[in-house]
Amino acid sequence: MNLCLRGFFVLSLCALLLSGCASDNAGQTATSTPQFMAVVDIPKPQTGLVAPSSSSISPTATYMPNAEVIDVAVWLPPYLAETMGEALDDSLRGLFASSESTANIKLEVGDQNMVSQWIYALVTPFPSALQGISGDELLSRWQGVNTGTSLFVDQNTHDMFTALWGTAGTNVQVIAKDQLTDYAWTHQPALAIVPFEDLNPRWKVLPVDGLSPIRRDFDLDKYRLKIPISLISDPERVALIRSNFLIPSSNYDPSKMSIVAMTGVTALVRATAATMEKRGVLYPAQDIRDWLVDADITHISNEVPFAVDCPYPNPTQEEIRFCSADKYIQLLEDVGTDVVELTGDHFSDWGTDAMVHTLDMYRERGWSYYGGGANLAEGRKALTLENNGNRIAFIGCNAKGGSFAQASDTQPGAAVCDMDWMAGEIMRLKTDGYLAIATFQHLEYYTYFAQPDQQEDFRQMAQAGADIVSGSQAHQPQGMEFLNGSFIHYGLGNLFFDQYSYCDACRQATIDLHVFYDGHYISTELLPIEFVDYARSRPMTTEEASEFFQVLFSASGWR
């Protein structure tokens, strides 16, 4: 490479930034934006630059050595400088012009010569029954054609979308960034547009045209809430910036995201097992399988051991002592199981040999487990793993104790709860940099409302720092709350269990998708399901989900 590019450029820039020889800039305050004209010797590009596609933005380019001297002064609109923030090179900041009129290269919203694109999300307060919107409807709301629900944005987002979509209508309200979430919660119904990096669990992310940036099937090319950012100047100056400075290609990197699917009760017994014998082992998950498989980590709370001598299922069995045939594990394989919770009441039902056999089956498939195990020490130990750079820990216990939690120093089974010890472990895991998920097999209440004993134990784990506290015991869905930055869900309902006719609410459940990004917990999506028989559930319709969430959020004290 021509030495002028690496040598003369660095010397010129250092002289400008460090020696203070540009006398017209002397006396500027630390908060002002200085104007620098960097005289740089760079190779001419052999061909013109081509704007990259939205799926392949590159901040660098390769040029043929044929050097000439050019000068550079870069202008960014204030809102764009704030948007890209610290992601821009400090050395590039040193080339910022003090005004647009003195610049000879601009970084601005547009796709003429795209070097970056910023991803935004449409959000609503978490206790909302809204389930999505079309891009055309969102645009009409922005433009004031559709003046229904208020649309909230912070000032920077307002300016960015004004540059993209034009002047906002009167129903678009600008709220201070640090007040936006609380303001939307107290002014429902409400919609907001936020940068992807500003997501937090109290927001519900709404799909736009069916596309959501917190889902694995996200198609960025078809997504409406993205803002292209381009370098505008002659090819030589564009080449200088692209080849010598790092401009972030986006604020969104799916390789930094982990999606954990948490589920409720699984018990492949009785009428569920009898239906599987009749309709096939994979029948229960045929309508919800993709939701589970698409997650990076799929959690299953399987309460029942597998046993080689398990009898043929009896749908009217009265004895509450359970086992599952070995072949039923194909269902757990089919839904992409990664982590098995063993806190359930019935893990010890079929004796020691069945428990040891079950643990062997999990190990053979490479599945991890927690909340129970070959002995109490193994059962109490947190399960730690890393996915896409996110360090995640699972820890759980059986809060009923007694005969339900059989693990001892020498005996396999579920681990009995020691609440203070578990809270201490959560604090240790958080200190070690883990995102902590705490789960309980707790007392079972057939009510949407969390009960005082549940609240006491779940809240203790949240106050210890758990990011997620989840109830694995409920046979019907229960309420939720946010506490101390944690999301608590007292009960998800059944995933695979035969209580179809036991109560109307027993036909309802959720699969909770928890989203972690770059070491932070950023979102939860509730996927509502409805049972159609003793074994199989399906996704709720829009109308069913709206009615269900209204009841569930009311029980959470949010309505």
Number of C-alpha atoms within 10 A of each C-alpha: 10 14 11 17 20 14 12 16 19 15 14 15 19 15 14 19 16 9 9 12 11 14 7 10 14 10 7 10 9 7 6 8 16 18 21 23 21 21 17 24 22 28 21 19 19 11 9 12 15 10 17 15 12 18 11 11 16 17 18 16 14 11 16 13 14 12 16 13 15 14 15 21 23 27 26 21 16 10 16 18 18 12 16 15 10 11 15 14 14 11 15 15 18 20 22 24 23 17 15 15 8 15 20 17 22 19 21 22 24 18 19 14 19 25 27 28 22 21 21 23 25 25 25 27 24 20 23 21 19 21 15 18 15 14 17 12 14 20 16 15 21 25 19 16 14 14 15 11 14 19 25 27 22 19 14 20 20 22 20 19 19 15 14 14 13 12 15 19 16 14 18 21 15 17 17 13 14 9 10 16 21 11 15 21 19 10 11 14 17 19 26 25 21 25 20 18 15 12 21 17 20 22 26 24 28 22 22 22 16 15 22 21 23 25 19 16 11 15 13 15 10 12 18 18 22 20 20 20 21 20 27 21 16 11 14 20 22 22 22 23 19 19 17 18 15 17 19 19 21 19 16 18 12 14 11 14 24 29 24 24 27 25 27 28 25 23 22 30 26 23 21 25 27 21 22 21 15 9 12 13 21 19 17 27 21 14 13 18 17 13 20 24 17 17 23 19 20 22 24 26 27 24 25 25 28 25 21 14 12 15 11 14 21 13 15 9 12 8 6 8 14 23 27 25 18 16 11 18 18 11 21 18 14 16 22 21 24 22 22 21 27 29 35 30 24 23 30 26 20 19 14 17 14 23 23 18 15 22 21 13 15 17 11 9 11 12 16 17 26 26 34 31 28 19 18 22 16 21 27 24 19 22 19 16 14 12 16 16 15 20 21 23 22 25 28 30 28 27 23 18 17 9 13 21 28 24 25 18 10 10 16 27 31 36 31 26 22 13 15 13 11 21 21 14 21 28 18 14 22 19 11 10 13 23 25 29 26 25 30 27 33 25 14 16 17 15 17 22 19 20 15 9 10 19 13 10 18 24 20 17 27 24 16 20 27 32 30 23 28 24 27 32 29 25 28 25 30 27 22 25 19 17 14 12 16 23 24 24 22 28 34 28 29 30 30 26 26 27 20 22 12 10 12 11 21 22 25 26 30 24 23 22 24 24 22 24 22 17 17 16 23 21 21 24 21 17 16 23 25 21 26 13 17 22 25 24 25 17 19 18 11 14 9 13 20 16 11 20 17 16 15 19 21 16 17 20 12 15 11
